[in-house]
């Protein structure tokens, strides 16, 4: 079985690291909403925001310390912007290169999601040496289609060159454990009405040394401005289900079903310290509290209560933002303080 280091199937290989045995398994940190792309499928709209009040390097380290006390095994850098911008370019106020080194010094895995444009040799070498698993967003291998999907500074040729080098380096650390093949490099495909037929080509690209992952488009954020990508929504879902189980999806005994590992076993924080129900559920911002103002345990307990409410009353999908009842959950359960508006 293919396994990505830092994901449920990796931790569940051993009883000691099995998800749910600790108070907290994942800490999800959203970097400031600045991006070199302008994707038609984006959960946010990073190119259209001017980040303010974002957590500084020391504050992020303090948050990691608090989460470490709860047992975290993986820190995930997934959004709201492009994480690699904050490793070697925009590092004055928040330096994620320093933060990643700090995470590694604690023997905790980092997982980074990136569009791959800045995944140059220097960054690949740094990430490899600091125990970072990489998930690269790639939805097509056709140049014009790539530019249409990703927009902004999108450059498929450069990304493919970067993937080639990352593949060369990361293939050195593929581990075979019993019947499992553990990898640290992943291609993640967001499946839409326009590209679901590309799945076989993407699987072929990954071959034996890159982990392939796919999930169908979520109807949130910028994606709602591009309804054509939902045109054959059921086909997207079926194509994903037939290809592979999403890497974040895991069986949770407490609910007798599957859930996203980030949603059920994680703690999500925005670039400016607001706690979310889930790392991509930005509509829940301001409803729980801010790590700058509230006790970590209080915020974790409040987030867990909202998570449990979702699975008790609204559960129809392992992923909250892909649930048909997400809008009802927001309307009935999310209360935004007037002062936050």
C-alpha positions in Angstrom: 0.0 0.0 0.0 1.2 3.5 -0.8 1.6 5.7 2.3 2.5 9.4 2.5 4.6 10.3 5.6 2.5 12.5 7.9 -0.9 11.2 6.8 -3.3 8.8 8.6 -2.1 5.7 6.9 1.4 6.5 8.0 0.6 7.1 11.7 -1.8 4.1 11.8 1.0 1.7 10.9 2.0 1.6 14.6 -0.2 1.4 17.7 2.1 4.0 19.4 1.3 6.7 16.7 -2.2 5.6 15.9 -4.5 8.7 15.5 -6.7 9.5 18.4 -4.4 8.1 21.1 -3.2 11.6 21.9 -5.1 14.8 22.7 -4.1 16.2 19.4 -2.4 14.8 16.3 -2.3 17.6 13.7 -1.6 21.4 14.0 -2.7 23.2 10.8 -1.1 26.6 10.2 -2.4 28.9 7.5 0.4 31.2 6.2 -0.6 34.8 5.3 -2.9 35.1 2.3 -0.4 36.0 -0.3 0.0 33.9 -3.4 1.8 34.0 -6.8 -1.2 32.1 -8.4 -4.9 33.0 -8.7 -6.5 29.5 -9.0 -10.0 29.2 -10.3 -10.6 26.5 -7.6 -9.1 28.3 -4.6 -10.7 27.8 -1.2 -9.7 31.4 -0.5 -8.7 34.4 -2.6 -5.2 35.0 -1.4 -4.2 37.3 -4.4 -7.0 39.7 -3.4 -6.0 40.2 0.2 -3.6 42.4 2.1 -2.6 40.4 5.2 -2.7 42.2 8.5 -2.0 41.2 12.1 -0.5 37.9 11.0 1.3 35.7 13.6 5.0 36.5 13.8 7.7 33.9 14.0 7.9 33.8 17.8 4.1 33.6 18.1 4.0 30.6 15.7 6.8 28.9 17.7 4.8 29.4 20.9 1.7 27.9 19.3 3.8 24.9 18.2 5.0 24.5 21.8 1.5 24.5 23.1 0.4 21.9 20.5 3.4 19.8 21.3 2.2 19.5 24.9 -0.9 17.9 23.4 1.1 15.3 21.5 1.0 16.6 17.9 2.8 14.4 15.3 2.5 16.7 12.3 2.4 20.4 11.5 0.6 21.1 8.2 1.3 24.3 6.2 -1.7 24.2 3.9 -2.9 27.8 3.2 -4.2 30.5 3.1 -1.4 31.6 0.8 1.6 30.0 -0.9 3.9 28.6 1.9 7.1 28.8 -0.1 6.8 32.5 -0.4 7.5 32.6 3.4 10.6 30.4 3.2 13.0 32.4 1.1 11.3 35.7 0.1 8.8 37.2 2.5 10.6 36.3 5.7 11.0 39.6 7.6 8.0 39.3 9.9 7.3 35.6 9.8 10.0 33.2 8.7 8.7 29.8 7.9 12.2 28.5 7.2 13.1 29.1 10.8 9.7 27.7 11.9 10.3 24.4 9.9 13.7 24.0 11.4 12.1 24.5 14.8 9.4 21.8 14.1 12.1 19.4 12.9 14.2 20.0 16.1 11.2 18.6 18.0 11.1 15.4 15.8 7.7 16.4 14.4 6.8 16.0 10.8 6.0 19.0 8.6 3.6 18.6 5.6 3.6 21.5 3.1 1.1 22.1 0.3 2.5 24.1 -2.6 1.8 25.0 -6.2 5.4 24.1 -6.9 6.5 27.2 -8.7 9.1 28.1 -6.0 10.1 24.6 -5.4 13.6 25.2 -6.7 16.7 23.1 -5.8 17.5 25.1 -2.7 14.0 24.8 -1.3 13.8 21.1 -2.1 17.1 20.4 -0.4 16.0 22.4 2.6 12.6 20.6 2.9 14.2 17.2 2.4 16.8 17.8 5.1 14.2 19.0 7.6 11.7 16.1 7.5 9.1 17.8 5.3 6.6 15.9 3.2 5.6 17.9 0.1 2.2 17.9 -1.6 2.3 19.6 -5.0 -0.9 20.8 -6.6 -1.1 19.6 -10.2 -4.4 19.2 -12.1 -3.2 18.8 -15.7 -0.2 18.2 -17.9 -1.4 20.4 -20.7 0.2 23.9 -20.8 -2.8 26.0 -21.8 -5.2 24.2 -19.5 -2.7 24.6 -16.6 -2.6 28.4 -17.2 -6.4 28.6 -17.3 -6.8 26.7 -14.1 -4.0 28.2 -12.0 -3.7 31.7 -13.6 -1.5 34.4 -12.0 2.2 33.5 -12.5 1.4 29.9 -13.4 4.2 28.2 -15.3 3.8 24.5 -16.0 7.3 24.1 -17.6 8.9 25.4 -14.4 6.8 23.4 -12.1 7.5 20.2 -14.0 11.3 20.9 -13.9 10.9 21.5 -10.1 9.0 18.2 -9.7 11.8 16.4 -11.6 14.4 17.5 -9.2 12.2 16.9 -6.1 11.5 13.4 -7.4 15.3 12.8 -7.7 16.0 13.9 -4.1 12.9 12.5 -2.4 13.2 9.1 -4.0 16.2 8.5 -1.8 13.9 8.3 1.2 11.3 5.8 0.1 10.9 3.3 2.9 9.4 -0.2 2.5 7.8 -1.4 5.7 6.1 -4.8 5.4 3.6 -4.4 2.5 3.7 -0.6 2.7 5.7 1.9 0.7 6.2 5.1 2.6 6.8 8.2 0.5 7.4 11.9 1.2 6.5 13.5 -2.1 2.9 13.8 -3.3 1.0 15.1 -6.4 -2.4 16.3 -5.3 -5.1 16.8 -7.9 -8.3 18.8 -7.4 -10.8 17.1 -9.7 -13.3 19.3 -11.5 -15.7 19.0 -14.4 -12.9 20.1 -16.7 -10.2 17.7 -15.7 -11.5 14.5 -14.2 -10.6 12.7 -17.4 -6.9 13.5 -16.6 -6.7 11.2 -13.6 -5.0 8.3 -15.5 -2.3 10.6 -16.8 -1.6 12.0 -13.4 -1.3 8.5 -11.9 1.1 7.6 -14.7 3.2 10.6 -14.0 3.5 9.7 -10.3 4.8 6.2 -11.1 6.3 4.2 -8.3 8.1 7.1 -6.4 5.5 9.8 -6.0 2.3 9.5 -4.0 -0.9 10.3 -5.9 -3.8 11.9 -4.2 -7.1 13.5 -5.5 -10.2 15.1 -4.1 -13.2 16.6 -5.9 -13.6 20.3 -6.0 -15.2 22.0 -3.0 -17.9 24.6 -3.6 -16.3 27.3 -1.5 -14.2 30.4 -2.0 -13.1 31.5 -5.4 -14.5 28.3 -6.9 -18.0 29.7 -6.5 -17.1 32.3 -9.0 -16.4 29.6 -11.6 -19.6 27.4 -11.7 -18.5 25.7 -14.9 -16.0 23.6 -12.9 -19.0 22.0 -11.1 -20.9 21.2 -14.3 -20.5 17.5 -14.0 -20.1 17.4 -10.2 -21.2 13.8 -9.7 -18.7 12.7 -12.4 -16.0 14.4 -10.4 -17.0 12.5 -7.2 -17.2 9.2 -9.0 -13.8 9.7 -10.7 -12.2 10.4 -7.3 -13.8 7.4 -5.6 -12.7 5.1 -8.4 -9.2 6.4 -8.4 -8.1 6.4 -4.7 -9.3 7.2 -1.2 -8.3 10.7 -0.3 -5.1 10.7 1.8 -6.8 12.8 4.6 -9.7 10.4 4.9 -9.5 8.0 7.8 -11.9 5.7 9.7 -12.9 7.2 13.1 -14.3 4.6 15.6 -16.1 7.3 17.6 -18.4 8.2 14.7 -18.3 4.7 13.1 -17.3 6.3 9.8 -14.7 8.3 7.9 -13.6 11.8 8.6 -10.9 14.2 7.4 -7.9 13.8 9.7 -7.5 17.5 9.9 -11.1 18.0 11.0 -11.3 15.2 13.5 -7.8 15.0 14.9 -6.4 18.5 14.2 -6.4 22.1 15.4 -6.5 24.8 12.7 -5.3 28.4 13.0 -5.4 31.2 10.5 -2.5 33.4 9.6 -3.7 36.0 12.1 -4.4 33.5 15.0 -8.1 32.8 14.6 -9.1 29.2 15.3 -11.2 27.4 12.6 -13.4 24.4 12.8 -11.3 23.0 9.9 -8.2 24.4 8.1 -10.2 25.2 4.9 -13.4 26.2 6.6 -12.6 29.9 6.5 -16.3 30.8 6.9 -15.9 29.7 10.6 -13.4 32.4 11.3 -14.0 34.5 14.4 -16.5 31.9 15.8 -14.1 30.2 18.2 -11.4 32.6 19.3 -7.9 33.8 18.8 -4.7 32.1 20.1 -3.4 35.6 21.0 -6.3 36.2 23.5 -7.4 32.8 24.7 -6.0 29.7 26.5 -5.0 26.9 24.1 -7.0 24.3 26.0 -10.1 26.5 25.9 -9.8 27.0 22.2 -9.2 23.3 21.5 -12.2 22.2 23.6 -14.4 24.8 21.8 -13.3 23.7 18.4 -13.9 20.0 19.3 -17.5 20.8 20.5 -18.2 22.4 17.1 -16.6 19.4 15.3 -18.8 17.0 17.3 -21.9 19.1 16.5 -21.1 18.8 12.8 -20.8 15.0 12.9 -23.9 14.6 15.2 -26.3 16.8 13.3 -24.9 17.6 9.8 -22.6 14.7 8.8 -23.0 13.6 5.2 -19.4 13.9 4.1 -16.0 13.2 5.6 -15.0 16.7 4.6 -16.9 19.5 6.1 -16.5 22.0 3.2 -17.6 19.4 0.7 -20.7 18.5 2.7 -24.1 19.2 1.3 -25.0 20.4 4.8 -22.1 22.8 5.2 -24.2 25.9 4.5 -26.8 24.8 7.0 -24.0 24.2 9.6 -22.7 27.7 9.0 -26.2 29.3 9.2 -27.3 27.5 12.4 -24.1 27.0 14.4 -21.6 29.7 13.4 -22.0 32.9 15.4 -19.7 35.7 14.4 -19.3 38.5 17.0 -20.3 41.9 15.6 -16.9 43.3 16.6 -15.2 40.9 14.1 -17.3 42.1 11.1 
